[in-house]
Every structure is written in C-alpha cells, then in structure tokens.
Amino acid sequence: MSIIFNQAPANNSIRYSKKLKLAVSTLAVVHFFGALGLIYPASRPYFEAATPINLLLTVSLLLYFHTDWNASFWLFNIITYFCGYFVEVLGVHTEFIFGSYAYGNTLGFQVWQVPLIIGVNWLILVYASGSLVSRLKIHVVLKSLLGATLMVLLDMLIEPVAIKLDFWDWADGIIPTQNYFGWFIVALFLQFAFHLLIFKKENSLAKFVLLVQAIFFIVLQTTI
C-alpha cells in the first residue's frame, strides 16, 4: 500500500510536467506562426486580426498554471485589468500619462477609443513579470521596481512593432520618452499590488510567456 501511495505524488508531478511542456509548446508554435504570418504583407491582415485571440490564449494558459485562486488574487486581476484599461483611456484622451497617441483597429473592439483587450495585455505583463521576480529573496520594494523595469524593457520591444501593425500610433510617428516614464509609474503601482496582496506568486509558465513574447517582438522588429 505504501508503494501505491508513494507513486501518486510522482504521477502528479509527471502529469504537471507534461501539461507545462504542452503549454510552452503551444505558446512557441502560435507565436512562431504568428510572426511568420505578420512578416509577409499578403498574410499580415489576417494575423493582425488574430492578435486579440493570441492575447486571450496567452492569459488563459498563464492563469491555468496559477495555484491560489483566493479573494486576493481575484482582487489583483480586477485591479490590474481595470487600472490598465482606464489608464489607457486617460492616456488617449488627455495625452498626460504616455503622450499623444491613438489606437488602431488591430486590437479589436473599442470603448472610449481604447480596445477592451488592452487590459488583458496589462494583466499578462504585470502577472508574468511579478511572478518571475517573486522568487528573489529581496524586499518587496525592490521586487516591484525590478518587475516594473522588466515591463518597460518589454514595452521598448513592443512599441516599434505596434506602430507598424496598427496596434496604436504616436503623434508624428515618434515614441516619446514620456511613454516609458508613464509605463514605469503605472507598472510600479501594479507590481506593488501584485506583491502586497496575499496569494501564491509562483507560476511555472510565467518565464516562458515573457521569453516567447520577447523573442516574438525582437524577430518582428528586425523583419517588418
């Protein structure tokens, strides 16, 4: 009997490892063919239209590997989505936070000239970055600063590609330095929320989400 019971944790570990490998492979394949489709002008419009689906798939896989669905985690999701969305609404209409920019049609359905999916993008980046740095044995302030810095670095990869794919566009086609300062401040606030709210922060897929997205945008920066 002891042998049977001892095998159960091992079997669970094997199943979890298989699920993780499948999720990583799915992200890699989707982003590979997504990049390929976006590189070629003939197929680009179809793959641009699939961008919201890609974001929904990514956040679904990421949250599947979250292990602590308590009230604090639900609160984090709500805060992050709505803060990310409404800060973009303020940004578009006031030009105060990020500078002068406007959204294109690629990211789908808009309310107040901002795509609803943009809150999901904020959630992916805050959660994945926060989860990655949560393993470090450093003060929560340093974790939040590091997580926000990671988000800004990824935004620097995204911005040139976003303009070419009609995610959004900047006045005169110039990305202002203000954008990155604004991103850092908002990201820092949300990183504090991530680290201060009480729920398990570890997520095995988070580092792969960040890696795949970084490679995806680096490739597109150099090819389109």
N, C-alpha and C positions, 0 to 999 in steps of 0.2 A: 504493500500500500504506500509506503514512504517513497518508493521509486516512482510510482504513478503521480503522487502529489508533487514531487520534486521536478517532474518533467513539465508540469503546467506552466511555471514561470518561463522556462526555456522556450516552450512553444509560443507563448505570448510574445516573447522577445523576437523570435523569428518572424512571426506574422507582422509585428510592428516594423521590422526592418524591411520586409517585402513591400509594405504599404508606403514606407518612406521612399524606397527606390523607385516605385511606380510613380509617386508624386513628382519626384525630381525629374524622372524621365519625361513625364507629361509636360512639365514646365519647359524643359530643354527642347523637346520636339515642337511644341506650339510656338515658342519664341524663334526657333530656327526657321521654321517655315513662314512665320510672320515676317521675319527680317528679309527672307528671300522674296516674299511677295511684295514687300514695300520697296525693295531695291529696283524692281522693274516697273517702269511707268505704266505699262499696259495692265498689270495686275494690281497696281497700287490702290486705286479707288476701292476695290473690293476688300482689301486687307485693312485699309483705313476704317472702313465701316465696321469691321470686326473688332476694333480696339476696345469698345466697352465690354464686349464678351470676354476678351482676354483679361481685362481687369477683374471681372466678376469671377472668372475661373481661378485667377491667382488668389484673390481674397478667400474664396471658398476652400481651396486647398490649404492655405495658410491657417485658417481658423479650424479646419478639420483636425490639425495637429495641436491645437490648444487643449490643455487638460484640466482647466479650472474655470468652469462656466458659473461663477458665483455672481452676486449682485454687483460687486465692484467691477468685474470685467464687463458686464453689460453697461455699466455707467461709463466706463472708459470708451467703449465702442460708440455710445451715443454722443459723448462729449467730442470725440475725435471727428466723427463724421460731420456733425452739425457745425462744429467750430471750423473745420476745414472748408466746408461748403460756404458758410456765411462770411468767412474772412475773404473768400474769393469774390463774393457778391460786393462786399465793401471795396475790395481792391479794384474791381471793374468799374464801379460807379463813382468812386472818389479819387482814384489814382494815388491815394495816400500811402497805402501799405507797400505795394510792389512796384508802382509806377503806372504808366499809361499802356494798357493792353486790352485786347478783346478776344473772346473765344471764337473759334471757327466752328465748323459743323461736324468735325471728325468724332468728337467725344459724345455726340448724341443729344438726346432731349435736354432742353434748357429751360430753366425757370429763372427769371430776372437776369437773363443773358449769361447764365452760368450753367454748365452741364451738371445734372444731378450726380453723375458718376464721379465727379471730381472729389467728392467726399470720400468715396471708396479708395481713390488713389492716396489721399492723405492717410487713411486708416492703414493701408498696406505699408507705407513708408514708415509711419510712426511705430507701428507694432513690430515690424521686422527689424528696424534699427534698434529699438528699445530692447527687444528680446536678445539681439546679438550682444549688446554691451552689458546686459544684466548679469552675465556670468562673471564679469570682472569684480574683483574684491576691492572696490573703490567707493568713495562716498557718493550718495545719490546725486549730489550736485554735479560731480564730475561725470557720472553716467549720463545725466541729462545733457550736459554740454557736449559730450562725445557723440551721443545719439543725434543731437541736432546738427552737429558738424557733418556726420555721415549723410544726413538728409540733404544738406546743402551741396555736398560733393556730388551726390547723385543728381540733384537738380541741375547742376552745371553740365552734366552729361545729357540730360533730357532737353534742356532749353533749345539748343540749335536744331535738334531733330524735330521738336514740337512745332517750330516755326515752319519748317519745310513740309510737315504733314498736316498743317492746318489745325493743330490742336488749339493753338492760340497765336496771336501775333502782337508784336510790340510796335509802338509808335516809331515811325522812321526805320523800322526793322532792326533797332538797336536794343539789346538786352541791358537794362540799366543796373548799375551796381546796387541801387536801392532794392531791386528784386531779391538779391541774395541776403541783404540785411533783414528785409521783411520776412523772408523764408526762415532765417535763423531764429528770429524772435518768436514767430508762431510755432515753429518746430520745438523750440526750447520749452515753451509753455506746455505743449502736448507731451513732451518727453517727461516733464515733471509729473504730469497727471499719470502717465504710464507707470513710473517708478514709485509714486507715492500711494496709489491705490493698491489695495491688498488683494493680489491674486498671483498665481504662479506665472512667472515670466518666461520660463524656458519653452522654446519651440524648436523642434529639430529641423523644421523646414525653413526657418527664417533666414539663415545664412545663404541657403541656396536661392531663395527668392531674390535677395539683394545681388548675389553673384550673377544670376541669369539676367536680371534687368540691366546691370552694369555692362555686361558683355553685349547685350542686345543694342543698347544705345551707343556704345563705342563703335560697334560694327556699322550702324546706320550713319553715325557721324562721318565715317570715312568712305561711305559708298553712295549716299544720295545727295 
